[in-house]
Amino acid sequence: MEIGIIGLPNVGKSTLFNALSIMNVPAENFPFTTIEPNIGIVPLKDTRLKQIAGIFNPKKVTNTTVKFVDIAGLVKGANQGEGLGNKFLSHIREVDSIMHVIRMFEAGNVINTLEKCDPWQEIEIIETELILSDLGQVIVAKERLQGLQKCGNKEARIKFELLESIANGLNQSKTVRMINEEQKIDFKILQEYNFLTTKPIMYVLNVNQNTNKDKLEETINTIKAKRKTNVIAIDSQIESELAQMPENERDNFAKELCVESRIDELIQKAYKLLGLITFYTVVGSEVRAWSIQSGTAAKPAAGKIHTDMEKGFIKVEVYSVEDLVNHGSEKKLSEKGLIRVEGKDYIVKDGDIMQIKF
């Protein structure tokens, strides 16, 4: 599962990516520094994993991760190929969720592709390009289906009618997400089209010490009200500098600057945006966290660890981190009957500790 970092050129996407991944990708003061996407695998800080490790004292503790993709800046007209737009739109199509970075800082030494900082204009430019890209895809898909549905192909007729409904909404500047909220479309039928505006999205407001706090709060409230999604304000430049320091020095440096790092909070929000939950295993000398889609059953969850576990799945013994922390050991959990035996159809819960029999 991947989350793509997008936005207009020079809004701080690559600087934020540096802060997340400590990879030092180029973050230059001109459009299209990033051509091919940069990819970073970022460990998810996990209090529960530390709690489990504190009880079992393993030799090895392995966090789960979040995969971030730094995608080049989009510009107005991207859907028609402006600024290598078609290539960059295809990169967005490959990710599972979107993190839209918006510029909320004035800096004379950093080129702004707009006349001034205007967060809502940035949202509308990017949203319009994604909508127009989806609309182009719908038009092509309808043309391909038109003959089939006229010949009595039932599946083609259903798809054609759904696509027609989506086209009407897109023409009214609505995203496919908005259209779905209104009409409750069955997207399993349209899964093959992988529309850009169906992807879950969150917004990151890139700020600095000069950002107007009242305008920032107003912007956050407006986005939450109009787009009903997560918004977080973060100083990407400071976060990037902090990320490159030794871990034991970061807190003191942040205190000197009178700032509070929000990078871990950002990673957690990205993880939730991907629809992921965490389960844990304690095997030999290793305690490990695993990420799966919410709603995953025990058998495919076992396959996340190893395909042989899924193929030969018999049962799973499961208990919660909360119960383990409250009672202090597996032995006490067993005595109190808090370790359950579940079958292949058991839906794994966030915070489950599982021992899989296969």
N, C-alpha and C positions, 0 to 999 in steps of 0.2 A: 504494500500500500504506500502510495507516494502523495505528498502534498506539494503542489507547484507554487512558487513565489512569483507573482506577476505584478505589473504596474506600468506606468509610463516610464520613459527613460529618465535617469537621474533622480529618482525618488528615494534611492537608498536600498534597493533590493539586494545587490551584491554585498553591501556593507552589512546588512542584516544576516545574509547567508554566512558571511565570515564569522559573525558573532555566534551563530548557531553551530557551525561546523569547525571553526578554527582552521579553515583550509586556506585562508588568504588568497581567494580568487581575485582577479583584477576588479577594482571598483573605481574606475577612472571618471574624469569629469567631461565625458562626451557620450552621446547616444550610441547604443549598440556595442558597448564594450563586451558584453556577453553575446556570443553567437550560438555556440552549442551549449546546451544546458549543463550546468555544474551540478553534481549530485553529492549530497552529504548524508551520512548515516549518523544520527545523533542519539546518544543514550538517553533514556527517559529516567530522570531522577525519581526514586521510588521509596517512600518511607516504609511501606509494608515489606519490601524486600529486605531492608535493613533490620526490621523487627524479626523476620524469619531467620535471618543470618545470625542475629544475636542469640537466638534460642538453640540453633543447630551447630553454630561455630564451624561452618564449612571451610575448606581450603580455598574454594573458588565461589565467587558470587557474580552472576551474569545478568545484567540489565537487559530489558527489551529495548527496542530502538524505534525512532521515527525517521523516515526517509524524506529529505527535503530536496527539491529540484529548483535551482535558480534559473528561471526562464527570462530570456531577453525582453527588453522593454517594448511594449506595444505602442503604436501611434494611431492617430485617426486615419482611417482608410486601410487599416491592416487587413480587413477582409477582402480587399481588392489588391493586396500585395504590397501596399506601402510599407517601407521600412522592413523588408523581408517578412512582412506580416503573415503570409500563408504558412511559412516555415514555423514561425513562432506559435501560431494558432494550433498547428499540428502537435507541437510539444505540449501544449495545454491539454489537448485531447488525450494524451497518454497518461496524465496523472489522475488521481482519484478525487482529490479535493484541491481547493484553491485558497491561497493566502494572498490577498490583494494589499500591496503596500502603497500608502498614500502619503504624499509629501505635505508636512505641516511645519516646515521650517523655512525661514528666509536665510539665504547665504549667497552673498554677492559672488563668491568664488566657485559656486556650483550652478551650472547652467540649468535654467528651468525651461522646459519645452512649452509651458504655458506663460501667459503674460504675468501672472501672479499666482500665489498659492491659493488654490480653490479646490478643497477636498471633494465637494459634490460634483464639480465639473470632471474631476479625474474619474470618479465612480461612473459617471454617465458615459464618458468616452470609452472606457474599457467595456462597460456593460453593452453599449451599442455595438461595438465590434464583435463581441461574442454572440449577441442576438443576430446580427447580420450574417455571421458565419453559419449559425444554426439555420437561419432562413434559407440560405443558399443550399444547404444540405437537404432541407425539406423539399425544396422545389425540384431538385434532381431526383430525390426518392419518389416523389409523386409522379413524375414523368415516367419512371421505370415501372410503376405499379398501375398506371392508368389503363394500359391495354389488358393486363391480367384481370383487373377487377371488372372490366367491361365484359370479359369472357366468362364471368361467373365464378372466378376463384374467390372463395369465401374469405380466406386469410388475407388476400391482397385487398379485398374490399374493406375489411376491418382496419387494416393498416392505413389505407388511403384516407378513410374518414377521420381517423385519429390525427394523421398528419395535416389534413385540411384544417382541423380544429386548432392545431398547434400553430400553423401558418397564420391563421387569423389573429391569434394572440401575439405572435412575434411582430406582426405588422402594426400592432398597437403598442410596440416598445415594451412588451412584457417578456420576462424570461420564462423559460419552460417550467422552472420551479413555481413561478407565480401562476402560470396557467394550470399547473397540476393542483395547486391549493384551491383554485376555483372549481375545477372540473373533476378532480380525482381520477386522472388518466391511469390506465393499466400499462405501466412502462415496461413490463416484462415482454410485451408484444413488440415494443420499439427499442429494446435493449441494443440491438445491432447498430443503431445510429449514434449512440454515445454522444448525445448533445452536450455542448459546452456549458449551457446555462442550467443543466440539471445538477451539475457538480456542487456539493456543499462548499460554501465560501465563508471566510472570515476576513475582517479588515484590520490592518495594522497601520496606525497613524505614526509616522516617523517624525519625531519632535526633536527639538534641542532646547537649550536653556532659555532661549528668547521666544519660544512659542507662547502665544497669548493663552493663558489658562482658561479664561472665560470662553474664548472661541473654541478651544479644545473640548471643553465640557459640552458646549452646544452641539458641536459636530458629532461627538460620541452619542449623545441623546438622539440626534436626528437620524443617524445611521441605524441605531437600535430600533427606533420607531418605524422607519421606512423599510428596512431590510430584515429585521427580526433575526439578527445573527450576532455572533461574538465580535466585539471590537476591543482592541487593546492599544494603548499609547506606549511607545517605546522609543528611547534614544538609541538608534542603531549604532551611531559612531561611538558613544560611550560604551555600549555593550560589546562592540568589537574590540575596543581597547582592553576592557576587563577580561574578555575571553582569552586574550593572548598573555595574560599575566599568570604566574604560578597560583594555583587554587588557594593556597593559604594566605596570599597577599590581597586577594580580590576584595574581601569585605572591608579591610582597612582603607584601601584605595577608594572604594565607593563611599565610605564615611567621610573621607577627606573632601570628596567632590560633592558631598551632601546629596547623593543619588542612591536609589534603591534598584538593584538589578531586577528586571522582570522577565529575563530570558527563560527561566525554568517554567514560569507561568505560561509563557507563550508556547513552549513545547507541549505542555499539558493540554492547552486548548487545541493545538493542532492534532494531538493524539485523539481527543474526543471528537473533533471534526471528522476524522477518518472513520468514526464509528467503532473504534477499537476498545476492547476490554483486556484485562490482564489476568492470567492464571499462573500458578507457580508449581514447580516440581522440586522435590528434594531427593536427589539420587546420588548415592555414594558420598563423595566429598564436595558436591556442587549443589548450590541453591540457585535456581534460575527462574527468571520471569519470561513469560511467553505472551505475545499479543495475538488476538484473534478477533474476528468480527463479532460484534454483539449478536446474540441469537444462535451462535454456533453450537452444535451438539457435540457430545463427548467423543464420538468416533472420529469425525473430521478434525477435532481439536488434537486428538492423539496423532493424527497425520501431520500436524504442524511440527511435532517433535521428530517423527520418523515415519516414512510411508509403511514400513513393516508393522508399526504399532496400529495403524489404521486397518491394514489388511487382516491382521490377526487379533483384532480387538475382542476381548472377552468381557471385561467390566472395569470400573474405576472406583477406587476408594477415595472419598472426597471429604474435606472439611474446610472451614473458612479461616482466613488469617486472623480475623477478630476473635474467634474461639480459641485459636492457638495462643494468641497474646494474652487473653484473659485467664487461661488455665495453665500455660507455661510449658506443656509438653504433650507429645502424641499419646503417651501412656495415660495421662489424666483424661484426655479427650476420649480415649477408648473406654476407660472405666465409666465415663458419664454417658456413653452411647452417642457421642457427637461425631463419630466417623461413620459416614454413610456409604453403602454400596449402591452404585448406580449403573444403569445399562447404557447402551450405545446412543439412545435417543435423549438422554439427559442433557438439558440446555445448560451449558457452563455459565457460571455467574462470575462477575468481576470479584476478584479476591479469593477465588477457590484455590486450595492446594490439592493437587491430584496425584494419586499413584495409580498408574495405568497397568492393568494386567492384560497381557497379550500372548 
